[in-house]
């Protein structure tokens, strides 16, 4: 932030050196604020900060004169993300294989008809994602599609396309190109224009006429950039998705030439995993080819239950090999069962007249509107259609989140496979259209639309059992716009937690997590066994995708039960289907798709725990003053703080695993190991939420070990914050760096405990946890948790923190930032002094 502030002050101090137009702009406070807010951070390290944005040329020249500052024009090659051209060529010429990644020998001689753009403008398969530079006005955003078409069809005086004539190296001869570093790559672009947009036989006119634009990531706060998806409409008369590869490449280059554009990349198909795929993976069988065939083999495997997920996520116990009356579900037993919570779900559809969701008294109108009188499904957004297919994915995951049996659609009773948060309600967005056996692709709405699901009805949790697979698409493993859009939305709406499946590509090993699960601000869930399988709940299943993220962050974040989970089955032709009367009312599925709704249900229990006054005693306090409307970052912190050590992953044998690795992350979710429940446990938790720390400042929190509260427990502290979005394709994606440490005030050795199993600070994760062993806990000793804003790209950052163990603390009411009375001092003891607050946020790349 100090470096950005220096740029701001330097411009103000040297206004006389600017052009008259720039002086007028910069002396206008609103313009200056918009221009500097639009400096978007690409990299923020201790020694270097990189941002990009748009200024007048005289302002850029002035900034370039600053000491220790460099300015680089953001030209077209820098805007096109790594791997984009290779993906386009591979889609047309798969025989090129991995050799195309090098690009040094691809001179365009192989270009033929093909396409990477999908026909459905709402589809995420094979479209172009265009990230606009921060600060682009709403008018420019809405006109981008028309601007692209006008630009791509504009002619230069020589009759060729204007785009090809202003492109890089457009007028160089072959001899001149041969003297350059990458002659074949440059010739590729020239050939693409010659065969495409500059082709005298019609060029790309039909192609360009069918390009449509959809805003998929809007500007949600100052200084953020929007994202537009470019897709192809169906051709008039004849339905086709084919187009010239040369036109596609020409479009990529042409779009990157626009000054409003800062990044271009290709998107990929979003899928749920095929049920048959999960069957053979879990059972250790084999398959033949790319689809399940008759040669696929399976071995006997037991069916597990939602009831397993209930006690596992809650941190309860069970007796014997089947669920018995002595099984404990500690949160349910004190009334924390999801009451008052709404969970948003995006998936293939939901069979709303299944007995786990049926409401016989209030009819369903699936028009996207809200009906808070409904028993279970308060909103059904028909983004694709209004049904789920027989045995559908969406009905199953919805049952695990919040299904609750009602035989008559009115009176609820105990179902054998009720959801983890069975009293919660559901807001659903339908993203899947039945397209035949084994067809599991989804059409995901733009991020703003997706995340608005249920929001007006109170939903602050979103469960997403879907994603794009880098392994199956062959795309480069990178932080993409899908992840970036989600991080951007959550950064501006961090009251919400996005809970997403890691993916089912774990047999490919490390770096197999999908998107948007690679995002920073969501909660990414891997899949584990349950206690009734050949391996117990402390083992991760082989198909569970593995981290780390493309930039090295810990993934998955947590693990939930995801093997052979029995839950609600969609039977669209029947109303009120219910167990035990109907044998088709339940179905078993496996995948991180099943683990994700189990953890989402647990997240709903966490929200109710705080909203209904169970914090901090574990018994309900009905006073309105005890109700806490917690943020999504605190819910995430609680879940990660609860994580229990897992043993290994079963993948071609047993692969040992430990906390913070690429297999289990923060471990298996067990909520009773972090939140106090009356008459069940004696652990103490202290939470801090929605607290702001200024750049270079610290906030400290102290607890005193007390053996009368409990003994033999670790001291844990978990810090979570919503980080600003990284740049698409970033290698180091962390923007704001907070540091968590724990120290014993009475330890003369000065030992400092660092997060995530490290012996020093963590630079890359925006979730940090410290565990101090119980053996280090001494009655009466005071421990200090310090949260330091080590390096921010803005003046301040909000965070959430939970501590758990055997301790006493005072003044917990002040820990909740939003609960403090107006004018009251922020909670915690603040150390240090912040830089002066200034409005500063970003086509040029600045390095300083």
C-alpha positions, 0 to 999 in steps of 0.5 A: 500500500505504501508503494501505491501511496507513493505513486499517488503523492508523486503525481500530485507533487508533479502536476505541472509536468502533465499535459493540460488535459491530464492536469485537469483530470488529476485535479478533479478529485473524483477522476483521480480517485477513479484512476488510482483505484483502477490500479489493479494488483498483479503481484504484491511482494515484500520487495516488489509490487506490480499493478496494471491500469490505464492513464493518459500518456503524460501521466505514465511518462511522469510515473516512469520518472519515479525512482525505483519504478518501471512502466511496461506497455501492456501489449497484446502478447502480454494480455493473451494468457499462457496456453491459450493458443496451444489449446485452440490449436490442440482442439483443431489438431489433437495429433500435435500433442504436447509438442504444441505447448512450445509454439516455436515451430507453429508457423500457421501452416496447419490452420484448417476449419475447426472451432473452440467457441461453444454455440450456447452463449451461457455455456462455459465450454470453449468460450473466450473469457475477456478480463477488462482493465479495472476502471472500465466504465459500465458503458464501455462494459455493456458495449464491448460486444458491439465494439469487438464486432466493429473493430474486427470488421473495420478495414484499413486503407489498404483493404485489409483488416484494421486489426491485422494492420496494427497487430504486432509485427504486421508489416515485417518481411519474412527476412525481418521476422527470421532475425527475431527471437520467435519467428514461427510464433509471429508467422502464426499470427500473420497466417491466422489473419491471412486465412481468416479475417483478411481472406478475400473470400468472405473472411470472418464476416459470418463468424464475427456476426455470430459472436455474442458477449455476456458479462460473467463477472461484474465490477463489484467494488472500486478498483476491480475489473469486469469479465466478459465471455465471448461465445458463438451463436448458432448460425441462421438456418443451419445449427452449427458450432464450427468456425474457422480456427484462423478466425478464432485466433484472429479474434483472440489477437483482435480483442487483445488489441483493445485498450480496455482489455487486460487479459484473454483466455479460453474457458472449459466445460463444467461437469459433475462426475458420472455416477458410473465413473464414481462406481468403478473408482471407489470399488477399485475396478477398471474401465475401457475407453473414455466412457464406461463400457461392458468391460468395466469391472466392479467389486462389492462395496457397502452403501454408506449413508447421509446418517454417517455424514451427520455424526462425522461432520458434527464430531459425534460418535456411533455405536456398532456397525450400523447407526443405533440409538447411542449414536450422538449428533451433538449439535442436533441434540441441543437444537442446532439442526439448520433451523433458520438457515438457507443454503444455496445450491447450484446443480443439475436440478432438484426433484421438488416432490421427493419426500425430502423436499416435498411441500404439498400445501404450498405449490412450487412455481419455479420462476426464480422468485421466493416463497418463504412459506415453503417447507424446504425449497424457497427458490427455484431458479430455472436457469436451464430448466425446472427438473432433474433427471431420474437418479439426478446429481442435484437431488442427491446433493440437496438431500445431503445438505438439507433433506428432511423426510415428510411422507405427506409433504406437511408433517416432518419425521425422521428420515433414515437419510436426512441431510446434515442440516435437515431443518435448513431450507434450500435456494436452488439454481438449475444448471443442468439439462438432461442430455442422455446417459452419461452426459453430465455437463452443466451451464453455469450462470455468470458469477453475479447471477450464480451467487445471488441465488437465495441471497434475498432469502437469507442464503449466505452459504453456497454449495457447488458440487461441480467444476472444470477439470484441468486433467480431463481438458488437458488445459494448463493448471492455472489460476483462471478467470472462473476462480478469479471471478469467484474470488472477486465476488467473495472479496466484495461479499465476504459475508458469504461462503462458497463451498466447492468440490475439489474434483474427482481426478485424484488418481492423476496425483498432485495438482489435480484440483478443478476450477473454481475450486482453485480459488483463494476465497472458497472452501474446497472439499476433498472426499474421505471414507466413512467408518463403515467402509473397508477404511475408516473415516481417517482415510482419503479416497483415491479419486479425491483431487489433490493440491496444491493450487497452481500458485502453491496454496494448501488444497483441498482445504478440508475433507468430508465423507464422500464414499457411497453416500446414500441420499435422495433419488430423483424420480420425476414421474412420482410424487412423494416417493419416500423410504421405506415404502419406495425402493427408488427413493434413495440412491448411493453416489460417490465423489467430492460432489457428495463430500461437499454438501455434507460440509455445506450442511455443517457450515449451516450448523455453524451459522445457526450456532452463532445466530441462535446464541449458542456462542460461547457457552454451548447452550442457547441464549435467546436474548437478541444481544446474543445473536451474531450474524457471522461472516463467511470467513468466520464460518470457514475459519471454524471449519478449518479449525475443527480439522482432524488429522487423517492417516493416509490416502488409498491410491495404488496402495497407501500414501501417508498423509499429514496436516497441510499436505496436498491430500488432506489440507486442514483435515477431516471436519469435526465441529465438536472439536472446535465449538463448545456444546453443553453436556457434550464437550468442555472445549472453549472457543473465542471468535473474532469477526469482521475486524479491520487491521491497517497496513503494517499494524497488528492486533493482538488477542490474549487468552489464559490457560485454565485447567478448571475449564478443561485439560488435555487439549491443544491450543488452536488458532485459525485466521481467514480473510477474503483476499482481493482477486489475483490476476488470471494466470498469476504465479503468485496470487496472494495480494494481501499478506496477513501473518498469524503467530502464537506466543506464550507470554511467560516463556522466556525463550521467546519461542514463536509458533507459526502457521500451517506447519511452518517454522516461519511466516506463510506468504501465500495462504489466506487461511492460516492455522496454528496448533500448539500441543496440549503438553505446552499448556500450563495453567495460568499461562497467558498466550497471545495471538497476533494478527499482523498486516505485513503487506497490503495493496490497500490501506486495510484488510478485514479478517476472522479468527477463532481460538480453541482450547482450555482457557479463559478470556474477557470481553468476548462481545467486543471481538465481533467488529460489527457488534461494537457500538458506534464510535467504540474502539475496535476490539483487540489491542492494536500495535503500531501505526498505520499509513495515512488512509488514501483512496488508491487502487488501476494499459500499463504494467507498473513495477515498483 
